Amino acid sequence: MKLLITGGAGFIGSNLARLAQDQDHEVVIIDDLSTGYRDNLDGLDVDLREASILDASALASALAGVDSVVHLAALGSVPRSIADPMATHHANATGTLAVLQGCHDAGVEHVVVASSSSVYGANPARPKHEREWVRPLSPYAVSKLATEQYALAFQQSFGLSTLAFRFFNVYGPGQRAGHAYAAVIPIFIDKALRGEPLPINGDGLTSRDFTFVGAVCETLLEATGRKVRHPEPVNLAFGTNTSLNELVEELSALLGHPLDVEHHPARPGDVLHSEADSTSLEALFPDIRPTPLRSGLSRTLEWFQER
Ligand code: NAD
């Protein structure tokens, strides 16, 4: 299979590229390296096109002869979107429309897109089923709602085979700390290894459905292989629930010593609890198994220690 990964130089995209190559697929990547890194692809034999998905001719050229697309290119992070909503909108909402239009024009059969649990926003339901109402709390969440809804509308309007996943908090090797919009697990590991206090926004009771990147990439690749389409968004998480305080404890157990924390005010746009109802995922992908947090964290920790 010839697979185009948009945003393939990013955290999830580069893990997916590695798995796809291991399974003998031909991989093309389009990535403008705005938040991704060329060296994430070290050792891989992929065709990297350094360009934006908003560059129509670069996108059309990357799409030539492709069987399936996994569309991951986006500007991540809630705080980044609050600092610059227009940039997030262009990359994520307009960018997705460009990718879907490009796929339709190029006759690509199947497209998977990455939405986010942030679309549930103000909805307090636990766990969150895909039919729960959505109420985004940030421009990022709005842009991800546009991403998934455009993908589903292209299924209805043009017959394009699409699948829209809502990722929850994906973590694992390749996810970096050390930049303003880093995610919580890399921040915690980085601080812990430096012997610095772990910053917690709020009281630490905030909880997340942390999902190891390996299981996410296996699901993405199976979806492209079987060309799975679905008329509704699908949560890509396994219904686990870990508070930030529990995450600190897990990390402390792995490192074998207690860790200091420092509390900061809760951030605007952040949701309190995020936990997936995984019934749809299990029905569509019965063979996919979650990676337990302890083992996923341990592999992530190893990646940090090797660097
Ligand atoms: P990432 O920032 O590591 O990867 C995104 C990639 O997209 C980067 O390599 C970046 O350079 C590229 N990119 C950004 N704008 C682009 C553009 N205009 N043209 C081409 N490339 C562009 O992020 P990630 O964590 O790997 O996330 C991948 C996808 O999953 C994103 O769509 C994100 O919104 C979604 N998602 C991630 C999580 C998570 O926990 N990591 C949660 C929910 C949703």
py3Dmol code that shows the C-alpha trace and the ligand (Angstrom):
import py3Dmol

protein = """\
ATOM      1  CA  MET A   1       0.000   0.000   0.000  1.00  0.00           C
ATOM      2  CA  LYS A   2       1.171   3.527  -0.738  1.00  0.00           C
ATOM      3  CA  LEU A   3       0.291   5.658   2.268  1.00  0.00           C
ATOM      4  CA  LEU A   4       0.453   9.448   2.567  1.00  0.00           C
ATOM      5  CA  ILE A   5       0.880  10.707   6.127  1.00  0.00           C
ATOM      6  CA  THR A   6       0.261  14.428   6.496  1.00  0.00           C
ATOM      7  CA  GLY A   7       2.178  15.728   9.494  1.00  0.00           C
ATOM      8  CA  GLY A   8       4.343  12.597   9.303  1.00  0.00           C
ATOM      9  CA  ALA A   9       7.387  14.313  10.831  1.00  0.00           C
ATOM     10  CA  GLY A  10       5.442  14.925  14.039  1.00  0.00           C
ATOM     11  CA  PHE A  11       5.136  12.743  17.120  1.00  0.00           C
ATOM     12  CA  ILE A  12       2.296  10.424  16.084  1.00  0.00           C
ATOM     13  CA  GLY A  13       3.084  10.645  12.356  1.00  0.00           C
ATOM     14  CA  SER A  14       6.687   9.506  12.727  1.00  0.00           C
ATOM     15  CA  ASN A  15       5.645   6.575  14.948  1.00  0.00           C
ATOM     16  CA  LEU A  16       3.081   5.649  12.282  1.00  0.00           C
ATOM     17  CA  ALA A  17       5.655   5.970   9.486  1.00  0.00           C
ATOM     18  CA  ARG A  18       7.967   3.563  11.349  1.00  0.00           C
ATOM     19  CA  LEU A  19       5.207   0.995  11.872  1.00  0.00           C
ATOM     20  CA  ALA A  20       4.023   1.318   8.233  1.00  0.00           C
ATOM     21  CA  GLN A  21       7.545   0.792   6.958  1.00  0.00           C
ATOM     22  CA  ASP A  22       7.979  -2.238   9.227  1.00  0.00           C
ATOM     23  CA  GLN A  23       4.894  -3.665   7.518  1.00  0.00           C
ATOM     24  CA  ASP A  24       6.396  -2.985   4.064  1.00  0.00           C
ATOM     25  CA  HIS A  25       4.152  -0.113   3.068  1.00  0.00           C
ATOM     26  CA  GLU A  26       5.465   2.709   0.890  1.00  0.00           C
ATOM     27  CA  VAL A  27       5.287   5.966   2.862  1.00  0.00           C
ATOM     28  CA  VAL A  28       5.045   9.524   1.550  1.00  0.00           C
ATOM     29  CA  ILE A  29       4.983  12.398   4.034  1.00  0.00           C
ATOM     30  CA  ILE A  30       3.959  16.005   3.598  1.00  0.00           C
ATOM     31  CA  ASP A  31       5.022  18.153   6.528  1.00  0.00           C
ATOM     32  CA  ASP A  32       6.043  21.818   6.740  1.00  0.00           C
ATOM     33  CA  LEU A  33       8.148  21.070   9.855  1.00  0.00           C
ATOM     34  CA  SER A  34       6.345  23.840  11.752  1.00  0.00           C
ATOM     35  CA  THR A  35       6.148  21.654  14.864  1.00  0.00           C
ATOM     36  CA  GLY A  36       7.653  18.422  13.498  1.00  0.00           C
ATOM     37  CA  TYR A  37      11.306  17.401  13.158  1.00  0.00           C
ATOM     38  CA  ARG A  38      13.198  15.889  10.259  1.00  0.00           C
ATOM     39  CA  ASP A  39      15.230  13.787  12.698  1.00  0.00           C
ATOM     40  CA  ASN A  40      12.039  12.047  13.895  1.00  0.00           C
ATOM     41  CA  LEU A  41      12.379  10.177  10.585  1.00  0.00           C
ATOM     42  CA  ASP A  42      16.043   9.191  11.015  1.00  0.00           C
ATOM     43  CA  GLY A  43      16.680   5.659   9.788  1.00  0.00           C
ATOM     44  CA  LEU A  44      13.441   5.515   7.792  1.00  0.00           C
ATOM     45  CA  ASP A  45      13.198   5.226   4.025  1.00  0.00           C
ATOM     46  CA  VAL A  46      10.279   7.613   3.440  1.00  0.00           C
ATOM     47  CA  ASP A  47       9.589  10.223   0.781  1.00  0.00           C
ATOM     48  CA  LEU A  48       9.425  13.454   2.823  1.00  0.00           C
ATOM     49  CA  ARG A  49       7.930  16.472   1.029  1.00  0.00           C
ATOM     50  CA  GLU A  50       8.715  19.552   3.088  1.00  0.00           C
ATOM     51  CA  ALA A  51       5.646  21.649   2.305  1.00  0.00           C
ATOM     52  CA  SER A  52       2.383  22.848   3.777  1.00  0.00           C
ATOM     53  CA  ILE A  53      -0.885  21.034   3.141  1.00  0.00           C
ATOM     54  CA  LEU A  54      -2.118  24.517   2.210  1.00  0.00           C
ATOM     55  CA  ASP A  55       0.234  24.490  -0.808  1.00  0.00           C
ATOM     56  CA  ALA A  56      -2.173  23.029  -3.398  1.00  0.00           C
ATOM     57  CA  SER A  57       0.422  21.930  -5.929  1.00  0.00           C
ATOM     58  CA  ALA A  58       2.722  20.321  -3.333  1.00  0.00           C
ATOM     59  CA  LEU A  59      -0.288  18.512  -1.899  1.00  0.00           C
ATOM     60  CA  ALA A  60      -1.475  17.302  -5.327  1.00  0.00           C
ATOM     61  CA  SER A  61       1.997  16.018  -6.108  1.00  0.00           C
ATOM     62  CA  ALA A  62       2.252  14.194  -2.742  1.00  0.00           C
ATOM     63  CA  LEU A  63      -1.154  12.597  -3.358  1.00  0.00           C
ATOM     64  CA  ALA A  64      -0.264  11.124  -6.758  1.00  0.00           C
ATOM     65  CA  GLY A  65      -0.749   7.343  -6.783  1.00  0.00           C
ATOM     66  CA  VAL A  66      -1.612   7.145  -3.094  1.00  0.00           C
ATOM     67  CA  ASP A  67      -4.031   4.436  -1.839  1.00  0.00           C
ATOM     68  CA  SER A  68      -4.757   5.849   1.608  1.00  0.00           C
ATOM     69  CA  VAL A  69      -4.177   9.044   3.570  1.00  0.00           C
ATOM     70  CA  VAL A  70      -3.750   9.491   7.300  1.00  0.00           C
ATOM     71  CA  HIS A  71      -4.227  13.198   7.909  1.00  0.00           C
ATOM     72  CA  LEU A  72      -2.373  14.237  11.072  1.00  0.00           C
ATOM     73  CA  ALA A  73      -0.963  17.631  10.040  1.00  0.00           C
ATOM     74  CA  ALA A  74      -2.219  20.288  12.419  1.00  0.00           C
ATOM     75  CA  LEU A  75      -1.112  22.860  14.931  1.00  0.00           C
ATOM     76  CA  GLY A  76      -1.713  21.146  18.257  1.00  0.00           C
ATOM     77  CA  SER A  77      -2.244  22.668  21.700  1.00  0.00           C
ATOM     78  CA  VAL A  78      -5.084  24.568  23.330  1.00  0.00           C
ATOM     79  CA  PRO A  79      -2.860  27.437  24.624  1.00  0.00           C
ATOM     80  CA  ARG A  80      -1.270  27.896  21.171  1.00  0.00           C
ATOM     81  CA  SER A  81      -4.741  28.301  19.670  1.00  0.00           C
ATOM     82  CA  ILE A  82      -5.672  30.892  22.285  1.00  0.00           C
ATOM     83  CA  ALA A  83      -2.465  32.816  21.501  1.00  0.00           C
ATOM     84  CA  ASP A  84      -3.080  32.662  17.718  1.00  0.00           C
ATOM     85  CA  PRO A  85      -6.545  31.388  16.743  1.00  0.00           C
ATOM     86  CA  MET A  86      -6.199  32.261  13.066  1.00  0.00           C
ATOM     87  CA  ALA A  87      -3.028  30.203  12.592  1.00  0.00           C
ATOM     88  CA  THR A  88      -4.726  27.210  14.204  1.00  0.00           C
ATOM     89  CA  HIS A  89      -7.801  27.677  12.032  1.00  0.00           C
ATOM     90  CA  HIS A  90      -5.761  27.864   8.809  1.00  0.00           C
ATOM     91  CA  ALA A  91      -3.646  24.790   9.511  1.00  0.00           C
ATOM     92  CA  ASN A  92      -6.369  22.644  11.062  1.00  0.00           C
ATOM     93  CA  ALA A  93      -9.722  23.619   9.539  1.00  0.00           C
ATOM     94  CA  THR A  94      -8.728  25.045   6.140  1.00  0.00           C
ATOM     95  CA  GLY A  95      -5.879  22.527   5.955  1.00  0.00           C
ATOM     96  CA  THR A  96      -8.258  19.593   6.441  1.00  0.00           C
ATOM     97  CA  LEU A  97     -10.605  20.933   3.779  1.00  0.00           C
ATOM     98  CA  ALA A  98      -7.634  21.210   1.414  1.00  0.00           C
ATOM     99  CA  VAL A  99      -6.568  17.607   2.137  1.00  0.00           C
ATOM    100  CA  LEU A 100     -10.097  16.231   1.626  1.00  0.00           C
ATOM    101  CA  GLN A 101     -10.573  18.229  -1.581  1.00  0.00           C
ATOM    102  CA  GLY A 102      -7.154  17.058  -2.776  1.00  0.00           C
ATOM    103  CA  CYS A 103      -8.053  13.413  -2.019  1.00  0.00           C
ATOM    104  CA  HIS A 104     -11.345  13.729  -3.883  1.00  0.00           C
ATOM    105  CA  ASP A 105      -9.620  15.316  -6.900  1.00  0.00           C
ATOM    106  CA  ALA A 106      -6.849  12.685  -6.911  1.00  0.00           C
ATOM    107  CA  GLY A 107      -9.289   9.764  -6.604  1.00  0.00           C
ATOM    108  CA  VAL A 108      -7.814   8.601  -3.269  1.00  0.00           C
ATOM    109  CA  GLU A 109     -10.044   5.869  -1.855  1.00  0.00           C
ATOM    110  CA  HIS A 110      -9.691   6.277   1.876  1.00  0.00           C
ATOM    111  CA  VAL A 111      -8.840   9.040   4.365  1.00  0.00           C
ATOM    112  CA  VAL A 112      -8.414   8.871   8.129  1.00  0.00           C
ATOM    113  CA  VAL A 113      -8.401  12.173  10.038  1.00  0.00           C
ATOM    114  CA  ALA A 114      -7.346  13.093  13.573  1.00  0.00           C
ATOM    115  CA  SER A 115      -9.899  14.886  15.697  1.00  0.00           C
ATOM    116  CA  SER A 116      -9.614  15.343  19.433  1.00  0.00           C
ATOM    117  CA  SER A 117     -11.376  14.643  22.721  1.00  0.00           C
ATOM    118  CA  SER A 118     -11.250  18.429  23.222  1.00  0.00           C
ATOM    119  CA  VAL A 119     -14.413  18.714  21.075  1.00  0.00           C
ATOM    120  CA  TYR A 120     -16.442  17.475  24.099  1.00  0.00           C
ATOM    121  CA  GLY A 121     -15.203  20.544  25.987  1.00  0.00           C
ATOM    122  CA  ALA A 122     -17.808  21.687  28.508  1.00  0.00           C
ATOM    123  CA  ASN A 123     -19.706  18.374  28.431  1.00  0.00           C
ATOM    124  CA  PRO A 124     -19.144  16.814  31.892  1.00  0.00           C
ATOM    125  CA  ALA A 125     -20.265  13.275  30.902  1.00  0.00           C
ATOM    126  CA  ARG A 126     -17.974  10.444  32.013  1.00  0.00           C
ATOM    127  CA  PRO A 127     -17.141   8.445  30.021  1.00  0.00           C
ATOM    128  CA  LYS A 128     -17.753  10.318  26.785  1.00  0.00           C
ATOM    129  CA  HIS A 129     -19.676   8.518  24.068  1.00  0.00           C
ATOM    130  CA  GLU A 130     -19.431   9.878  20.525  1.00  0.00           C
ATOM    131  CA  ARG A 131     -23.117  10.855  20.592  1.00  0.00           C
ATOM    132  CA  GLU A 132     -22.639  13.065  23.637  1.00  0.00           C
ATOM    133  CA  TRP A 133     -23.054  16.743  22.809  1.00  0.00           C
ATOM    134  CA  VAL A 134     -19.962  18.741  21.918  1.00  0.00           C
ATOM    135  CA  ARG A 135     -19.078  22.185  23.253  1.00  0.00           C
ATOM    136  CA  PRO A 136     -15.491  23.195  22.345  1.00  0.00           C
ATOM    137  CA  LEU A 137     -13.779  25.496  24.847  1.00  0.00           C
ATOM    138  CA  SER A 138     -10.917  26.681  22.650  1.00  0.00           C
ATOM    139  CA  PRO A 139     -10.161  27.599  19.042  1.00  0.00           C
ATOM    140  CA  TYR A 140      -8.117  24.375  18.834  1.00  0.00           C
ATOM    141  CA  ALA A 141     -11.168  22.295  19.792  1.00  0.00           C
ATOM    142  CA  VAL A 142     -13.317  24.149  17.238  1.00  0.00           C
ATOM    143  CA  SER A 143     -10.721  23.446  14.540  1.00  0.00           C
ATOM    144  CA  LYS A 144     -10.751  19.733  15.418  1.00  0.00           C
ATOM    145  CA  LEU A 145     -14.548  19.675  15.284  1.00  0.00           C
ATOM    146  CA  ALA A 146     -14.258  21.181  11.798  1.00  0.00           C
ATOM    147  CA  THR A 147     -11.666  18.519  10.924  1.00  0.00           C
ATOM    148  CA  GLU A 148     -13.911  15.594  11.803  1.00  0.00           C
ATOM    149  CA  GLN A 149     -17.115  17.109  10.470  1.00  0.00           C
ATOM    150  CA  TYR A 150     -15.532  17.990   7.108  1.00  0.00           C
ATOM    151  CA  ALA A 151     -14.291  14.410   6.834  1.00  0.00           C
ATOM    152  CA  LEU A 152     -17.761  13.016   7.581  1.00  0.00           C
ATOM    153  CA  ALA A 153     -19.439  15.518   5.248  1.00  0.00           C
ATOM    154  CA  PHE A 154     -17.114  14.431   2.410  1.00  0.00           C
ATOM    155  CA  GLN A 155     -18.345  10.885   2.998  1.00  0.00           C
ATOM    156  CA  GLN A 156     -21.958  12.026   2.554  1.00  0.00           C
ATOM    157  CA  SER A 157     -21.391  14.631  -0.172  1.00  0.00           C
ATOM    158  CA  PHE A 158     -18.776  12.948  -2.362  1.00  0.00           C
ATOM    159  CA  GLY A 159     -18.751   9.286  -1.322  1.00  0.00           C
ATOM    160  CA  LEU A 160     -15.157   9.579  -0.045  1.00  0.00           C
ATOM    161  CA  SER A 161     -14.395   6.746   2.398  1.00  0.00           C
ATOM    162  CA  THR A 162     -13.480   8.550   5.591  1.00  0.00           C
ATOM    163  CA  LEU A 163     -12.898   7.726   9.230  1.00  0.00           C
ATOM    164  CA  ALA A 164     -12.624  10.436  11.881  1.00  0.00           C
ATOM    165  CA  PHE A 165     -10.882   9.445  15.086  1.00  0.00           C
ATOM    166  CA  ARG A 166     -11.066  11.471  18.261  1.00  0.00           C
ATOM    167  CA  PHE A 167      -7.660  11.028  19.889  1.00  0.00           C
ATOM    168  CA  PHE A 168      -7.463  11.523  23.624  1.00  0.00           C
ATOM    169  CA  ASN A 169      -4.083  12.196  25.316  1.00  0.00           C
ATOM    170  CA  VAL A 170      -1.615  10.305  23.184  1.00  0.00           C
ATOM    171  CA  TYR A 171       1.859   9.832  24.669  1.00  0.00           C
ATOM    172  CA  GLY A 172       5.002   7.826  23.983  1.00  0.00           C
ATOM    173  CA  PRO A 173       8.490   7.877  22.479  1.00  0.00           C
ATOM    174  CA  GLY A 174       9.064  10.846  20.161  1.00  0.00           C
ATOM    175  CA  GLN A 175       6.825  13.281  22.045  1.00  0.00           C
ATOM    176  CA  ARG A 176       9.082  16.109  23.114  1.00  0.00           C
ATOM    177  CA  ALA A 177       9.281  18.422  26.069  1.00  0.00           C
ATOM    178  CA  GLY A 178      11.225  21.669  26.036  1.00  0.00           C
ATOM    179  CA  HIS A 179       8.819  23.838  24.030  1.00  0.00           C
ATOM    180  CA  ALA A 180       6.060  26.176  25.132  1.00  0.00           C
ATOM    181  CA  TYR A 181       3.210  23.878  24.108  1.00  0.00           C
ATOM    182  CA  ALA A 182       4.519  20.510  25.293  1.00  0.00           C
ATOM    183  CA  ALA A 183       2.089  17.893  26.644  1.00  0.00           C
ATOM    184  CA  VAL A 184       1.947  16.839  30.279  1.00  0.00           C
ATOM    185  CA  ILE A 185       3.714  13.443  30.143  1.00  0.00           C
ATOM    186  CA  PRO A 186       6.861  14.697  28.348  1.00  0.00           C
ATOM    187  CA  ILE A 187       6.944  17.734  30.648  1.00  0.00           C
ATOM    188  CA  PHE A 188       6.708  15.537  33.760  1.00  0.00           C
ATOM    189  CA  ILE A 189       9.375  13.074  32.547  1.00  0.00           C
ATOM    190  CA  ASP A 190      11.726  15.857  31.474  1.00  0.00           C
ATOM    191  CA  LYS A 191      11.395  17.668  34.819  1.00  0.00           C
ATOM    192  CA  ALA A 192      11.710  14.439  36.811  1.00  0.00           C
ATOM    193  CA  LEU A 193      14.941  13.507  35.005  1.00  0.00           C
ATOM    194  CA  ARG A 194      16.342  16.988  35.673  1.00  0.00           C
ATOM    195  CA  GLY A 195      15.435  16.740  39.377  1.00  0.00           C
ATOM    196  CA  GLU A 196      13.071  19.721  39.067  1.00  0.00           C
ATOM    197  CA  PRO A 197       9.511  19.968  40.483  1.00  0.00           C
ATOM    198  CA  LEU A 198       6.710  18.747  38.218  1.00  0.00           C
ATOM    199  CA  PRO A 199       4.324  21.606  37.306  1.00  0.00           C
ATOM    200  CA  ILE A 200       0.631  20.839  37.859  1.00  0.00           C
ATOM    201  CA  ASN A 201      -2.011  23.209  36.536  1.00  0.00           C
ATOM    202  CA  GLY A 202      -4.823  23.127  39.095  1.00  0.00           C
ATOM    203  CA  ASP A 203      -5.201  20.703  41.997  1.00  0.00           C
ATOM    204  CA  GLY A 204      -3.957  17.575  40.210  1.00  0.00           C
ATOM    205  CA  LEU A 205      -7.401  15.936  40.217  1.00  0.00           C
ATOM    206  CA  THR A 206      -7.788  16.725  36.513  1.00  0.00           C
ATOM    207  CA  SER A 207      -7.866  13.379  34.743  1.00  0.00           C
ATOM    208  CA  ARG A 208      -7.065  12.085  31.279  1.00  0.00           C
ATOM    209  CA  ASP A 209      -7.454   8.937  29.187  1.00  0.00           C
ATOM    210  CA  PHE A 210      -3.741   8.560  28.392  1.00  0.00           C
ATOM    211  CA  THR A 211      -3.276   6.442  25.261  1.00  0.00           C
ATOM    212  CA  PHE A 212       0.044   4.928  24.248  1.00  0.00           C
ATOM    213  CA  VAL A 213       1.115   5.897  20.743  1.00  0.00           C
ATOM    214  CA  GLY A 214       1.801   2.273  19.738  1.00  0.00           C
ATOM    215  CA  ALA A 215      -1.872   1.300  20.089  1.00  0.00           C
ATOM    216  CA  VAL A 216      -2.916   4.474  18.258  1.00  0.00           C
ATOM    217  CA  CYS A 217      -0.629   3.721  15.307  1.00  0.00           C
ATOM    218  CA  GLU A 218      -1.706   0.064  15.133  1.00  0.00           C
ATOM    219  CA  THR A 219      -5.321   1.230  14.953  1.00  0.00           C
ATOM    220  CA  LEU A 220      -4.523   3.825  12.276  1.00  0.00           C
ATOM    221  CA  LEU A 221      -2.696   1.270  10.150  1.00  0.00           C
ATOM    222  CA  GLU A 222      -5.415  -1.339  10.523  1.00  0.00           C
ATOM    223  CA  ALA A 223      -7.977   1.316   9.544  1.00  0.00           C
ATOM    224  CA  THR A 224      -6.072   2.104   6.339  1.00  0.00           C
ATOM    225  CA  GLY A 225      -5.406  -1.580   5.568  1.00  0.00           C
ATOM    226  CA  ARG A 226      -9.074  -2.545   5.871  1.00  0.00           C
ATOM    227  CA  LYS A 227     -10.260   0.870   4.558  1.00  0.00           C
ATOM    228  CA  VAL A 228     -12.589   1.217   7.532  1.00  0.00           C
ATOM    229  CA  ARG A 229     -15.190   3.952   7.118  1.00  0.00           C
ATOM    230  CA  HIS A 230     -17.756   5.086   9.642  1.00  0.00           C
ATOM    231  CA  PRO A 231     -20.513   7.718   9.496  1.00  0.00           C
ATOM    232  CA  GLU A 232     -19.739   9.055  12.982  1.00  0.00           C
ATOM    233  CA  PRO A 233     -16.548  10.063  14.818  1.00  0.00           C
ATOM    234  CA  VAL A 234     -14.821   7.271  16.765  1.00  0.00           C
ATOM    235  CA  ASN A 235     -13.035   7.740  20.098  1.00  0.00           C
ATOM    236  CA  LEU A 236      -9.514   6.325  19.865  1.00  0.00           C
ATOM    237  CA  ALA A 237      -8.871   5.611  23.545  1.00  0.00           C
ATOM    238  CA  PHE A 238      -9.610   2.776  25.905  1.00  0.00           C
ATOM    239  CA  GLY A 239     -11.622   4.278  28.737  1.00  0.00           C
ATOM    240  CA  THR A 240      -8.851   4.581  31.290  1.00  0.00           C
ATOM    241  CA  ASN A 241      -8.808   7.421  33.727  1.00  0.00           C
ATOM    242  CA  THR A 242      -5.666   8.762  35.378  1.00  0.00           C
ATOM    243  CA  SER A 243      -5.459  11.960  37.409  1.00  0.00           C
ATOM    244  CA  LEU A 244      -2.330  14.093  37.238  1.00  0.00           C
ATOM    245  CA  ASN A 245      -1.648  13.187  40.877  1.00  0.00           C
ATOM    246  CA  GLU A 246      -1.799   9.475  39.955  1.00  0.00           C
ATOM    247  CA  LEU A 247       0.485  10.132  36.989  1.00  0.00           C
ATOM    248  CA  VAL A 248       3.074  11.627  39.338  1.00  0.00           C
ATOM    249  CA  GLU A 249       2.809   8.518  41.543  1.00  0.00           C
ATOM    250  CA  GLU A 250       3.272   6.166  38.569  1.00  0.00           C
ATOM    251  CA  LEU A 251       6.337   8.058  37.433  1.00  0.00           C
ATOM    252  CA  SER A 252       7.743   8.153  40.933  1.00  0.00           C
ATOM    253  CA  ALA A 253       7.269   4.349  41.219  1.00  0.00           C
ATOM    254  CA  LEU A 254       9.101   3.826  37.909  1.00  0.00           C
ATOM    255  CA  LEU A 255      11.984   6.082  38.931  1.00  0.00           C
ATOM    256  CA  GLY A 256      12.118   4.624  42.416  1.00  0.00           C
ATOM    257  CA  HIS A 257      12.053   7.931  44.305  1.00  0.00           C
ATOM    258  CA  PRO A 258       9.493  10.580  45.333  1.00  0.00           C
ATOM    259  CA  LEU A 259       8.947  13.562  43.027  1.00  0.00           C
ATOM    260  CA  ASP A 260       8.321  17.194  43.989  1.00  0.00           C
ATOM    261  CA  VAL A 261       5.409  19.031  42.411  1.00  0.00           C
ATOM    262  CA  GLU A 262       4.534  22.726  42.119  1.00  0.00           C
ATOM    263  CA  HIS A 263       0.979  23.925  41.546  1.00  0.00           C
ATOM    264  CA  HIS A 264      -0.006  26.605  39.022  1.00  0.00           C
ATOM    265  CA  PRO A 265      -3.449  28.042  38.262  1.00  0.00           C
ATOM    266  CA  ALA A 266      -5.705  25.919  36.026  1.00  0.00           C
ATOM    267  CA  ARG A 267      -5.415  26.971  32.354  1.00  0.00           C
ATOM    268  CA  PRO A 268      -8.309  28.459  30.384  1.00  0.00           C
ATOM    269  CA  GLY A 269      -9.727  26.079  27.777  1.00  0.00           C
ATOM    270  CA  ASP A 270      -8.545  22.948  29.598  1.00  0.00           C
ATOM    271  CA  VAL A 271     -11.248  20.405  30.369  1.00  0.00           C
ATOM    272  CA  LEU A 272     -11.494  18.823  33.825  1.00  0.00           C
ATOM    273  CA  HIS A 273     -11.966  15.148  33.003  1.00  0.00           C
ATOM    274  CA  SER A 274     -11.519  13.352  29.736  1.00  0.00           C
ATOM    275  CA  GLU A 275     -12.399   9.668  29.510  1.00  0.00           C
ATOM    276  CA  ALA A 276     -13.509   7.785  26.408  1.00  0.00           C
ATOM    277  CA  ASP A 277     -16.382   5.409  25.909  1.00  0.00           C
ATOM    278  CA  SER A 278     -14.573   2.904  23.714  1.00  0.00           C
ATOM    279  CA  THR A 279     -17.569   0.805  22.572  1.00  0.00           C
ATOM    280  CA  SER A 280     -17.377   2.018  18.943  1.00  0.00           C
ATOM    281  CA  LEU A 281     -13.615   1.472  18.804  1.00  0.00           C
ATOM    282  CA  GLU A 282     -13.975  -2.063  20.156  1.00  0.00           C
ATOM    283  CA  ALA A 283     -16.753  -2.863  17.660  1.00  0.00           C
ATOM    284  CA  LEU A 284     -14.730  -1.606  14.680  1.00  0.00           C
ATOM    285  CA  PHE A 285     -11.308  -2.856  15.873  1.00  0.00           C
ATOM    286  CA  PRO A 286     -11.922  -5.875  18.114  1.00  0.00           C
ATOM    287  CA  ASP A 287      -8.288  -7.029  18.051  1.00  0.00           C
ATOM    288  CA  ILE A 288      -6.668  -3.794  19.248  1.00  0.00           C
ATOM    289  CA  ARG A 289      -5.489  -3.918  22.869  1.00  0.00           C
ATOM    290  CA  PRO A 290      -4.524  -0.989  25.072  1.00  0.00           C
ATOM    291  CA  THR A 291      -1.011  -0.671  26.486  1.00  0.00           C
ATOM    292  CA  PRO A 292      -1.071  -0.424  30.306  1.00  0.00           C
ATOM    293  CA  LEU A 293       0.046   3.002  31.550  1.00  0.00           C
ATOM    294  CA  ARG A 294       2.978   1.613  33.545  1.00  0.00           C
ATOM    295  CA  SER A 295       4.497  -0.117  30.511  1.00  0.00           C
ATOM    296  CA  GLY A 296       3.788   2.787  28.132  1.00  0.00           C
ATOM    297  CA  LEU A 297       5.344   5.224  30.606  1.00  0.00           C
ATOM    298  CA  SER A 298       8.347   2.972  31.024  1.00  0.00           C
ATOM    299  CA  ARG A 299       8.972   2.897  27.251  1.00  0.00           C
ATOM    300  CA  THR A 300       8.574   6.669  27.089  1.00  0.00           C
ATOM    301  CA  LEU A 301      10.982   7.112  29.982  1.00  0.00           C
ATOM    302  CA  GLU A 302      13.543   4.901  28.198  1.00  0.00           C
ATOM    303  CA  TRP A 303      13.276   7.094  25.108  1.00  0.00           C
ATOM    304  CA  PHE A 304      14.005  10.199  27.199  1.00  0.00           C
ATOM    305  CA  GLN A 305      16.900   8.502  28.977  1.00  0.00           C
ATOM    306  CA  GLU A 306      18.473   7.424  25.672  1.00  0.00           C
ATOM    307  CA  ARG A 307      18.453  11.001  24.325  1.00  0.00           C
TER     308      ARG A 307
END
"""
ligand_1 = """\
44
NAD
P 2.789 17.103 16.213
O 2.797 18.587 16.388
O 3.943 16.342 16.732
O 2.561 16.738 14.680
C 1.849 17.535 13.783
C 2.660 17.650 12.527
O 1.945 18.450 11.568
C 4.016 18.353 12.740
O 5.047 17.563 12.209
C 3.870 19.675 11.978
O 5.088 20.153 11.468
C 2.865 19.303 10.919
N 2.116 20.443 10.381
C 1.495 21.440 11.070
N 0.911 22.294 10.216
C 1.157 21.829 8.963
C 0.824 22.271 7.661
N 0.111 23.387 7.458
N 1.267 21.544 6.608
C 1.998 20.414 6.784
N 2.343 19.949 7.988
C 1.925 20.654 9.070
O 1.425 16.592 16.883
P 0.927 15.107 17.196
O 0.822 14.992 18.659
O 1.701 14.118 16.443
O -0.561 15.185 16.638
C -0.937 14.647 15.379
C -2.423 14.907 15.163
O -3.186 14.313 16.206
C -2.814 16.378 15.128
O -3.820 16.532 14.143
C -3.408 16.615 16.503
O -4.367 17.659 16.492
C -4.060 15.277 16.768
N -4.226 15.008 18.206
C -3.136 14.725 18.959
C -3.309 14.453 20.311
C -2.136 14.094 21.192
O -2.366 13.792 22.360
N -0.882 14.108 20.700
C -4.589 14.520 20.888
C -5.668 14.836 20.081
C -5.484 15.057 18.735
"""
view = py3Dmol.view(width=600, height=400)
view.addModel(protein, "pdb")
view.setStyle({"model": 0}, {"cartoon": {"style": "trace"}})
view.addModel(ligand_1, "xyz")
view.setStyle({"model": 1}, {"stick": {}})
view.zoomTo()
view.show()
